[in-house]
Structures are given as structure tokens and as C-alpha cells.
Amino acid sequence: MELIDIKILCAITTIPERTMYRLVKDKDFPKLKIGRSVRFHKETVIQYLINKYGKI
């Protein structure tokens, strides 16, 4: 399982960083908090965004 940070996630999804930070505040958003940093599993996030908002 590959974990990525928010900057890489934004580059992959083409979602602006500011918008991504707003999305991450949602309690259902798939994230993994490790200490003070937050990491994401790319495929899980993409599937979540497709299910919630349609094609990205």
C-alpha cells in the first residue's frame, strides 16, 4: 500500500490544494493520521471522490 501526502494527491487528482484541505476536513474522507502528518492511500481516495462527486 502506497501512502502519499496532500501535495502529491492534489497533483494526481488535479484538485487545488486549498480545495483538498476542505475535503479532508470531512470525517468520512479516507485519510490516515500519523502523528501530526496526514497521509492518503491513492486508490481509496480516488474511489471515494468518484463515488461522492462522480468522475474526477
N, C-alpha and C positions, 0 to 999 in steps of 0.2 A: 504494500500500500504506500503510495507516494503522497506525502503531505507537502502542501505548498503554502506560501504566505499570501497576503492580500494583494500585493503588487503583481505577482505572477497570475493570480486568479483574475485580476482586472484585465491583464493583457490577453489572457486566454478567452475571456467572455466578452471583451470589448465594452465592458461596463465601467464607467468612470469611477475612480477611487472614492469620491465623495458619496456617490450613489451606493456603492458596495458597502461602505461603512453603515449607511442607513439600513440596508438589507440585513446586515449581520446583527443588528440590534433585535431583530425578530427572534423570539425564543425558539421558534421551530427551524430556524436556519441551521443547516448542518455544519457545525464547527467543533473544533477540538481545542480547548484551552489548556495550554501547557505553561504553568507558572503565570507570567504576565503576558505571554505571547499567545496569539491565536493562529491556528493552522487549519487547513481545509483539505479534504480529500476531493480532488478534481472531479472525478466521475460522479460522486454523490452530489456535489454542489450543482453541476450541470443538469443532472436529472431532476433535482429539486426545482431549479429555475424553469425547466421545461414544463414540469407538472403544474407549477403555480402560475406561470406567465405565458406559457406557450413557447413557440420556437424562439431561441435567442440568436 
